Amino acid sequence: MLQQKNRKVLVYFFLFFLLGTISNKNLNTFEIPKINEIKIIGLSDKDNSELLNNFDFLLIENLLTLDKKRIEKIINSNNLVEKYEIFKRYPSSLEIKIYPTKFLAYIKKDGANFLLGSNDKFIFTKNEVKKIPLVHGNFKNEDFKNFKNLIDETNFKFKEIKNLYFFPSGRWDMETYSGTLIRLPKNKLKEKIELSNIILKDNKFENINLIDLRQENQIIINE
């Protein structure tokens, strides 16, 4: 709040300085400087440039009369954006700092690949993505988010998951990069994920390819 007040004071001081140095002769021709520079940082050079193209309309405005809602709408329409900050550099420069979304998983749909970001948005990509899980099934973003948060609360490493399978019943299966399929129940999910992690870390089960935890008080392990 204090920083915002300080900025306002600087703006008023700047205007006072300009107006105070203008004589009666050129008062009628005085104009507040228009924006002459817009800088976007945080994404790749290509993505920064593409987003910048949407702000050409600002070059006819000044920093005091910016349409903040229009700017926010343009930024929020970009699926690569997690959050952002807007800085006014008086008298005529604007900087937008983008914090990009993190890619958590990807899906294949209608022959195309889409990344799922931590901002709950899907981003089209031309390439298959490694080191994040491929999610199969018709899931809602909330389903994935809840499951990911649950894993993060356990000792199971999300980065070890190669494939995730979502079923209409709301149940999940996981396949690790080591080739083990873990069938999970719908209930007591956190407890079962912890149990699967203990089994995977046990040297006695180095070569297992299946851990089935769907049944209460029963564990099925296949090698």
ChimeraX commands (.cxc) that place a marker at each C-alpha (Angstrom):
marker #1 position 0.00,0.00,0.00 radius 0.5
marker #1 position 2.85,2.38,0.90 radius 0.5
marker #1 position 4.60,1.60,-2.36 radius 0.5
marker #1 position 1.44,2.38,-4.32 radius 0.5
marker #1 position 1.06,5.73,-2.52 radius 0.5
marker #1 position 4.69,6.57,-3.25 radius 0.5
marker #1 position 4.10,5.90,-6.93 radius 0.5
marker #1 position 1.10,8.22,-6.95 radius 0.5
marker #1 position 3.16,10.94,-5.27 radius 0.5
marker #1 position 5.82,10.55,-7.97 radius 0.5
marker #1 position 3.19,10.84,-10.69 radius 0.5
marker #1 position 1.73,13.97,-9.19 radius 0.5
marker #1 position 5.20,15.42,-8.73 radius 0.5
marker #1 position 6.04,14.65,-12.34 radius 0.5
marker #1 position 2.88,16.34,-13.58 radius 0.5
marker #1 position 3.46,19.31,-11.29 radius 0.5
marker #1 position 6.99,19.63,-12.61 radius 0.5
marker #1 position 5.86,19.52,-16.22 radius 0.5
marker #1 position 2.98,21.93,-15.73 radius 0.5
marker #1 position 5.15,24.23,-13.65 radius 0.5
marker #1 position 7.70,24.56,-16.45 radius 0.5
marker #1 position 5.20,25.24,-19.20 radius 0.5
marker #1 position 4.68,28.87,-20.13 radius 0.5
marker #1 position 1.38,30.37,-21.19 radius 0.5
marker #1 position 2.65,30.37,-24.72 radius 0.5
marker #1 position 2.82,26.61,-25.12 radius 0.5
marker #1 position 0.22,25.58,-22.52 radius 0.5
marker #1 position -2.38,24.90,-25.19 radius 0.5
marker #1 position -0.06,22.53,-27.04 radius 0.5
marker #1 position 1.04,20.54,-23.98 radius 0.5
marker #1 position 0.36,16.77,-24.13 radius 0.5
marker #1 position 1.08,14.05,-21.60 radius 0.5
marker #1 position 3.68,11.71,-23.17 radius 0.5
marker #1 position 2.28,8.67,-24.97 radius 0.5
marker #1 position 3.61,5.18,-24.27 radius 0.5
marker #1 position 6.56,4.60,-26.58 radius 0.5
marker #1 position 7.94,1.35,-25.17 radius 0.5
marker #1 position 6.28,-1.88,-23.99 radius 0.5
marker #1 position 8.44,-4.67,-22.65 radius 0.5
marker #1 position 7.31,-8.22,-21.84 radius 0.5
marker #1 position 9.60,-10.65,-20.01 radius 0.5
marker #1 position 9.22,-14.13,-18.54 radius 0.5
marker #1 position 8.31,-16.32,-21.51 radius 0.5
marker #1 position 10.43,-17.47,-24.44 radius 0.5
marker #1 position 11.48,-14.80,-26.93 radius 0.5
marker #1 position 8.89,-16.12,-29.40 radius 0.5
marker #1 position 6.05,-16.19,-26.88 radius 0.5
marker #1 position 7.00,-12.77,-25.48 radius 0.5
marker #1 position 6.89,-11.35,-28.99 radius 0.5
marker #1 position 3.53,-12.92,-29.82 radius 0.5
marker #1 position 1.99,-11.58,-26.62 radius 0.5
marker #1 position 3.51,-8.15,-27.26 radius 0.5
marker #1 position 1.73,-7.93,-30.61 radius 0.5
marker #1 position -1.58,-7.80,-28.75 radius 0.5
marker #1 position -0.65,-4.53,-27.05 radius 0.5
marker #1 position -0.12,-2.28,-30.06 radius 0.5
marker #1 position -3.23,-0.32,-29.06 radius 0.5
marker #1 position -1.37,0.94,-25.96 radius 0.5
marker #1 position 1.03,2.99,-28.08 radius 0.5
marker #1 position -1.63,5.68,-28.49 radius 0.5
marker #1 position -2.34,5.88,-24.75 radius 0.5
marker #1 position -0.51,7.24,-21.75 radius 0.5
marker #1 position 0.31,5.60,-18.43 radius 0.5
marker #1 position -2.33,7.61,-16.55 radius 0.5
marker #1 position -5.30,6.40,-18.59 radius 0.5
marker #1 position -4.50,2.73,-19.12 radius 0.5
marker #1 position -7.41,0.35,-19.57 radius 0.5
marker #1 position -6.28,-2.11,-16.89 radius 0.5
marker #1 position -9.15,-4.57,-17.46 radius 0.5
marker #1 position -8.38,-4.83,-21.16 radius 0.5
marker #1 position -4.70,-5.50,-20.43 radius 0.5
marker #1 position -5.55,-8.16,-17.85 radius 0.5
marker #1 position -8.00,-9.83,-20.22 radius 0.5
marker #1 position -5.34,-10.16,-22.91 radius 0.5
marker #1 position -2.76,-11.56,-20.50 radius 0.5
marker #1 position -5.20,-14.01,-18.90 radius 0.5
marker #1 position -6.22,-15.33,-22.33 radius 0.5
marker #1 position -2.68,-16.66,-22.78 radius 0.5
marker #1 position -2.59,-20.23,-21.45 radius 0.5
marker #1 position 1.14,-20.05,-20.73 radius 0.5
marker #1 position 0.64,-17.46,-17.99 radius 0.5
marker #1 position 0.46,-18.47,-14.32 radius 0.5
marker #1 position 0.56,-14.93,-12.90 radius 0.5
marker #1 position 1.95,-11.54,-13.86 radius 0.5
marker #1 position 2.96,-8.08,-12.68 radius 0.5
marker #1 position 2.55,-4.76,-14.51 radius 0.5
marker #1 position 5.03,-1.96,-13.93 radius 0.5
marker #1 position 4.56,1.63,-15.09 radius 0.5
marker #1 position 7.88,3.27,-15.91 radius 0.5
marker #1 position 7.13,6.97,-16.05 radius 0.5
marker #1 position 6.83,8.91,-18.19 radius 0.5
marker #1 position 6.25,6.62,-21.21 radius 0.5
marker #1 position 7.27,3.00,-20.66 radius 0.5
marker #1 position 5.38,-0.12,-19.58 radius 0.5
marker #1 position 6.83,-3.45,-18.43 radius 0.5
marker #1 position 4.88,-6.68,-18.00 radius 0.5
marker #1 position 6.56,-9.49,-16.09 radius 0.5
marker #1 position 5.14,-12.95,-16.75 radius 0.5
marker #1 position 5.46,-15.92,-14.42 radius 0.5
marker #1 position 4.93,-18.94,-16.71 radius 0.5
marker #1 position 2.82,-21.91,-15.74 radius 0.5
marker #1 position 4.51,-25.20,-14.84 radius 0.5
marker #1 position 3.78,-28.18,-17.06 radius 0.5
marker #1 position 2.47,-31.00,-14.87 radius 0.5
marker #1 position 1.19,-33.56,-17.39 radius 0.5
marker #1 position 0.07,-33.95,-20.96 radius 0.5
marker #1 position -2.76,-35.63,-22.81 radius 0.5
marker #1 position -3.44,-36.78,-26.35 radius 0.5
marker #1 position -6.74,-35.69,-27.85 radius 0.5
marker #1 position -7.95,-35.99,-31.45 radius 0.5
marker #1 position -4.42,-36.74,-32.61 radius 0.5
marker #1 position -2.91,-33.68,-30.90 radius 0.5
marker #1 position -0.82,-33.23,-27.77 radius 0.5
marker #1 position -1.78,-30.82,-24.99 radius 0.5
marker #1 position 0.15,-29.83,-21.88 radius 0.5
marker #1 position -1.72,-29.38,-18.61 radius 0.5
marker #1 position -0.37,-26.41,-16.69 radius 0.5
marker #1 position -0.41,-25.63,-13.00 radius 0.5
marker #1 position -2.85,-22.84,-13.96 radius 0.5
marker #1 position -5.41,-25.57,-14.87 radius 0.5
marker #1 position -5.21,-24.66,-18.57 radius 0.5
marker #1 position -4.35,-26.82,-21.58 radius 0.5
marker #1 position -1.59,-25.71,-23.93 radius 0.5
marker #1 position -1.26,-27.14,-27.43 radius 0.5
marker #1 position 2.15,-28.59,-28.26 radius 0.5
marker #1 position 3.45,-30.16,-31.46 radius 0.5
marker #1 position 5.78,-32.57,-29.70 radius 0.5
marker #1 position 5.43,-35.41,-27.25 radius 0.5
marker #1 position 6.67,-34.41,-23.83 radius 0.5
marker #1 position 9.01,-36.46,-21.67 radius 0.5
marker #1 position 9.54,-36.38,-17.91 radius 0.5
marker #1 position 5.92,-35.54,-17.15 radius 0.5
marker #1 position 3.16,-38.17,-17.09 radius 0.5
marker #1 position 0.78,-38.86,-19.94 radius 0.5
marker #1 position -2.79,-38.87,-18.59 radius 0.5
marker #1 position -5.33,-41.29,-20.10 radius 0.5
marker #1 position -9.09,-41.05,-19.66 radius 0.5
marker #1 position -11.77,-38.39,-19.51 radius 0.5
marker #1 position -10.85,-36.51,-16.38 radius 0.5
marker #1 position -11.71,-33.04,-15.13 radius 0.5
marker #1 position -8.95,-30.65,-14.20 radius 0.5
marker #1 position -10.14,-30.78,-10.61 radius 0.5
marker #1 position -9.74,-34.59,-10.60 radius 0.5
marker #1 position -6.12,-34.32,-11.65 radius 0.5
marker #1 position -5.37,-31.41,-9.35 radius 0.5
marker #1 position -6.73,-33.25,-6.30 radius 0.5
marker #1 position -4.79,-36.39,-7.18 radius 0.5
marker #1 position -1.54,-34.47,-7.78 radius 0.5
marker #1 position -1.92,-32.62,-4.46 radius 0.5
marker #1 position -2.50,-35.92,-2.68 radius 0.5
marker #1 position 0.67,-37.44,-4.13 radius 0.5
marker #1 position 2.64,-34.37,-3.10 radius 0.5
marker #1 position 1.54,-35.01,0.49 radius 0.5
marker #1 position 3.17,-38.45,0.41 radius 0.5
marker #1 position 6.73,-39.71,-0.06 radius 0.5
marker #1 position 5.90,-40.92,-3.58 radius 0.5
marker #1 position 7.76,-38.88,-6.19 radius 0.5
marker #1 position 5.43,-37.53,-8.87 radius 0.5
marker #1 position 8.35,-37.40,-11.33 radius 0.5
marker #1 position 8.55,-41.22,-11.20 radius 0.5
marker #1 position 5.15,-41.55,-12.90 radius 0.5
marker #1 position 5.17,-42.24,-16.63 radius 0.5
marker #1 position 1.45,-42.82,-17.20 radius 0.5
marker #1 position -1.73,-42.02,-15.28 radius 0.5
marker #1 position -5.06,-43.72,-16.00 radius 0.5
marker #1 position -8.34,-42.16,-14.89 radius 0.5
marker #1 position -11.50,-44.30,-14.80 radius 0.5
marker #1 position -15.17,-43.19,-14.91 radius 0.5
marker #1 position -15.57,-44.39,-11.32 radius 0.5
marker #1 position -13.08,-41.71,-10.20 radius 0.5
marker #1 position -10.30,-44.23,-9.58 radius 0.5
marker #1 position -6.67,-43.81,-10.67 radius 0.5
marker #1 position -3.91,-46.19,-11.79 radius 0.5
marker #1 position -0.24,-45.22,-12.04 radius 0.5
marker #1 position 2.57,-46.65,-14.14 radius 0.5
marker #1 position 6.13,-45.82,-13.11 radius 0.5
marker #1 position 9.13,-45.34,-15.39 radius 0.5
marker #1 position 10.50,-48.59,-14.00 radius 0.5
marker #1 position 7.52,-50.41,-15.54 radius 0.5
marker #1 position 5.38,-51.10,-12.45 radius 0.5
marker #1 position 1.61,-50.65,-12.75 radius 0.5
marker #1 position -0.05,-49.58,-9.49 radius 0.5
marker #1 position -3.79,-50.13,-9.27 radius 0.5
marker #1 position -5.30,-47.84,-6.66 radius 0.5
marker #1 position -8.66,-47.88,-4.89 radius 0.5
marker #1 position -10.99,-44.91,-4.78 radius 0.5
marker #1 position -10.93,-44.74,-0.98 radius 0.5
marker #1 position -8.01,-44.40,1.44 radius 0.5
marker #1 position -5.99,-43.18,-1.51 radius 0.5
marker #1 position -3.22,-41.42,0.39 radius 0.5
marker #1 position -2.63,-44.44,2.59 radius 0.5
marker #1 position -2.41,-46.74,-0.45 radius 0.5
marker #1 position -0.02,-44.46,-2.30 radius 0.5
marker #1 position 2.28,-44.45,0.74 radius 0.5
marker #1 position 2.07,-48.25,0.87 radius 0.5
marker #1 position 2.95,-48.59,-2.82 radius 0.5
marker #1 position 6.00,-46.39,-2.27 radius 0.5
marker #1 position 7.18,-48.60,0.60 radius 0.5
marker #1 position 6.82,-51.70,-1.59 radius 0.5
marker #1 position 8.71,-50.11,-4.50 radius 0.5
marker #1 position 11.60,-49.16,-2.21 radius 0.5
marker #1 position 11.87,-52.67,-0.76 radius 0.5
marker #1 position 14.74,-54.64,-2.33 radius 0.5
marker #1 position 12.67,-57.81,-2.10 radius 0.5
marker #1 position 10.39,-56.45,-4.83 radius 0.5
marker #1 position 12.91,-55.20,-7.36 radius 0.5
marker #1 position 11.34,-56.89,-10.37 radius 0.5
marker #1 position 7.62,-56.44,-9.76 radius 0.5
marker #1 position 5.41,-55.23,-12.60 radius 0.5
marker #1 position 2.09,-54.98,-10.74 radius 0.5
marker #1 position 0.89,-53.74,-7.35 radius 0.5
marker #1 position -2.86,-54.10,-6.93 radius 0.5
marker #1 position -4.21,-52.29,-3.87 radius 0.5
marker #1 position -7.88,-52.10,-4.81 radius 0.5
marker #1 position -9.11,-54.66,-2.31 radius 0.5
marker #1 position -9.36,-53.89,1.40 radius 0.5
marker #1 position -6.76,-55.74,3.51 radius 0.5
marker #1 position -5.28,-57.38,0.43 radius 0.5
marker #1 position -2.19,-56.70,-1.70 radius 0.5
marker #1 position -1.56,-58.43,-5.02 radius 0.5
marker #1 position 2.01,-58.30,-6.35 radius 0.5
marker #1 position 3.13,-59.80,-9.65 radius 0.5
marker #1 position 6.67,-60.15,-10.93 radius 0.5
marker link #1:1,2 radius 0.2
marker link #1:2,3 radius 0.2
marker link #1:3,4 radius 0.2
marker link #1:4,5 radius 0.2
marker link #1:5,6 radius 0.2
marker link #1:6,7 radius 0.2
marker link #1:7,8 radius 0.2
marker link #1:8,9 radius 0.2
marker link #1:9,10 radius 0.2
marker link #1:10,11 radius 0.2
marker link #1:11,12 radius 0.2
marker link #1:12,13 radius 0.2
marker link #1:13,14 radius 0.2
marker link #1:14,15 radius 0.2
marker link #1:15,16 radius 0.2
marker link #1:16,17 radius 0.2
marker link #1:17,18 radius 0.2
marker link #1:18,19 radius 0.2
marker link #1:19,20 radius 0.2
marker link #1:20,21 radius 0.2
marker link #1:21,22 radius 0.2
marker link #1:22,23 radius 0.2
marker link #1:23,24 radius 0.2
marker link #1:24,25 radius 0.2
marker link #1:25,26 radius 0.2
marker link #1:26,27 radius 0.2
marker link #1:27,28 radius 0.2
marker link #1:28,29 radius 0.2
marker link #1:29,30 radius 0.2
marker link #1:30,31 radius 0.2
marker link #1:31,32 radius 0.2
marker link #1:32,33 radius 0.2
marker link #1:33,34 radius 0.2
marker link #1:34,35 radius 0.2
marker link #1:35,36 radius 0.2
marker link #1:36,37 radius 0.2
marker link #1:37,38 radius 0.2
marker link #1:38,39 radius 0.2
marker link #1:39,40 radius 0.2
marker link #1:40,41 radius 0.2
marker link #1:41,42 radius 0.2
marker link #1:42,43 radius 0.2
marker link #1:43,44 radius 0.2
marker link #1:44,45 radius 0.2
marker link #1:45,46 radius 0.2
marker link #1:46,47 radius 0.2
marker link #1:47,48 radius 0.2
marker link #1:48,49 radius 0.2
marker link #1:49,50 radius 0.2
marker link #1:50,51 radius 0.2
marker link #1:51,52 radius 0.2
marker link #1:52,53 radius 0.2
marker link #1:53,54 radius 0.2
marker link #1:54,55 radius 0.2
marker link #1:55,56 radius 0.2
marker link #1:56,57 radius 0.2
marker link #1:57,58 radius 0.2
marker link #1:58,59 radius 0.2
marker link #1:59,60 radius 0.2
marker link #1:60,61 radius 0.2
marker link #1:61,62 radius 0.2
marker link #1:62,63 radius 0.2
marker link #1:63,64 radius 0.2
marker link #1:64,65 radius 0.2
marker link #1:65,66 radius 0.2
marker link #1:66,67 radius 0.2
marker link #1:67,68 radius 0.2
marker link #1:68,69 radius 0.2
marker link #1:69,70 radius 0.2
marker link #1:70,71 radius 0.2
marker link #1:71,72 radius 0.2
marker link #1:72,73 radius 0.2
marker link #1:73,74 radius 0.2
marker link #1:74,75 radius 0.2
marker link #1:75,76 radius 0.2
marker link #1:76,77 radius 0.2
marker link #1:77,78 radius 0.2
marker link #1:78,79 radius 0.2
marker link #1:79,80 radius 0.2
marker link #1:80,81 radius 0.2
marker link #1:81,82 radius 0.2
marker link #1:82,83 radius 0.2
marker link #1:83,84 radius 0.2
marker link #1:84,85 radius 0.2
marker link #1:85,86 radius 0.2
marker link #1:86,87 radius 0.2
marker link #1:87,88 radius 0.2
marker link #1:88,89 radius 0.2
marker link #1:89,90 radius 0.2
marker link #1:90,91 radius 0.2
marker link #1:91,92 radius 0.2
marker link #1:92,93 radius 0.2
marker link #1:93,94 radius 0.2
marker link #1:94,95 radius 0.2
marker link #1:95,96 radius 0.2
marker link #1:96,97 radius 0.2
marker link #1:97,98 radius 0.2
marker link #1:98,99 radius 0.2
marker link #1:99,100 radius 0.2
marker link #1:100,101 radius 0.2
marker link #1:101,102 radius 0.2
marker link #1:102,103 radius 0.2
marker link #1:103,104 radius 0.2
marker link #1:104,105 radius 0.2
marker link #1:105,106 radius 0.2
marker link #1:106,107 radius 0.2
marker link #1:107,108 radius 0.2
marker link #1:108,109 radius 0.2
marker link #1:109,110 radius 0.2
marker link #1:110,111 radius 0.2
marker link #1:111,112 radius 0.2
marker link #1:112,113 radius 0.2
marker link #1:113,114 radius 0.2
marker link #1:114,115 radius 0.2
marker link #1:115,116 radius 0.2
marker link #1:116,117 radius 0.2
marker link #1:117,118 radius 0.2
marker link #1:118,119 radius 0.2
marker link #1:119,120 radius 0.2
marker link #1:120,121 radius 0.2
marker link #1:121,122 radius 0.2
marker link #1:122,123 radius 0.2
marker link #1:123,124 radius 0.2
marker link #1:124,125 radius 0.2
marker link #1:125,126 radius 0.2
marker link #1:126,127 radius 0.2
marker link #1:127,128 radius 0.2
marker link #1:128,129 radius 0.2
marker link #1:129,130 radius 0.2
marker link #1:130,131 radius 0.2
marker link #1:131,132 radius 0.2
marker link #1:132,133 radius 0.2
marker link #1:133,134 radius 0.2
marker link #1:134,135 radius 0.2
marker link #1:135,136 radius 0.2
marker link #1:136,137 radius 0.2
marker link #1:137,138 radius 0.2
marker link #1:138,139 radius 0.2
marker link #1:139,140 radius 0.2
marker link #1:140,141 radius 0.2
marker link #1:141,142 radius 0.2
marker link #1:142,143 radius 0.2
marker link #1:143,144 radius 0.2
marker link #1:144,145 radius 0.2
marker link #1:145,146 radius 0.2
marker link #1:146,147 radius 0.2
marker link #1:147,148 radius 0.2
marker link #1:148,149 radius 0.2
marker link #1:149,150 radius 0.2
marker link #1:150,151 radius 0.2
marker link #1:151,152 radius 0.2
marker link #1:152,153 radius 0.2
marker link #1:153,154 radius 0.2
marker link #1:154,155 radius 0.2
marker link #1:155,156 radius 0.2
marker link #1:156,157 radius 0.2
marker link #1:157,158 radius 0.2
marker link #1:158,159 radius 0.2
marker link #1:159,160 radius 0.2
marker link #1:160,161 radius 0.2
marker link #1:161,162 radius 0.2
marker link #1:162,163 radius 0.2
marker link #1:163,164 radius 0.2
marker link #1:164,165 radius 0.2
marker link #1:165,166 radius 0.2
marker link #1:166,167 radius 0.2
marker link #1:167,168 radius 0.2
marker link #1:168,169 radius 0.2
marker link #1:169,170 radius 0.2
marker link #1:170,171 radius 0.2
marker link #1:171,172 radius 0.2
marker link #1:172,173 radius 0.2
marker link #1:173,174 radius 0.2
marker link #1:174,175 radius 0.2
marker link #1:175,176 radius 0.2
marker link #1:176,177 radius 0.2
marker link #1:177,178 radius 0.2
marker link #1:178,179 radius 0.2
marker link #1:179,180 radius 0.2
marker link #1:180,181 radius 0.2
marker link #1:181,182 radius 0.2
marker link #1:182,183 radius 0.2
marker link #1:183,184 radius 0.2
marker link #1:184,185 radius 0.2
marker link #1:185,186 radius 0.2
marker link #1:186,187 radius 0.2
marker link #1:187,188 radius 0.2
marker link #1:188,189 radius 0.2
marker link #1:189,190 radius 0.2
marker link #1:190,191 radius 0.2
marker link #1:191,192 radius 0.2
marker link #1:192,193 radius 0.2
marker link #1:193,194 radius 0.2
marker link #1:194,195 radius 0.2
marker link #1:195,196 radius 0.2
marker link #1:196,197 radius 0.2
marker link #1:197,198 radius 0.2
marker link #1:198,199 radius 0.2
marker link #1:199,200 radius 0.2
marker link #1:200,201 radius 0.2
marker link #1:201,202 radius 0.2
marker link #1:202,203 radius 0.2
marker link #1:203,204 radius 0.2
marker link #1:204,205 radius 0.2
marker link #1:205,206 radius 0.2
marker link #1:206,207 radius 0.2
marker link #1:207,208 radius 0.2
marker link #1:208,209 radius 0.2
marker link #1:209,210 radius 0.2
marker link #1:210,211 radius 0.2
marker link #1:211,212 radius 0.2
marker link #1:212,213 radius 0.2
marker link #1:213,214 radius 0.2
marker link #1:214,215 radius 0.2
marker link #1:215,216 radius 0.2
marker link #1:216,217 radius 0.2
marker link #1:217,218 radius 0.2
marker link #1:218,219 radius 0.2
marker link #1:219,220 radius 0.2
marker link #1:220,221 radius 0.2
marker link #1:221,222 radius 0.2
marker link #1:222,223 radius 0.2
view
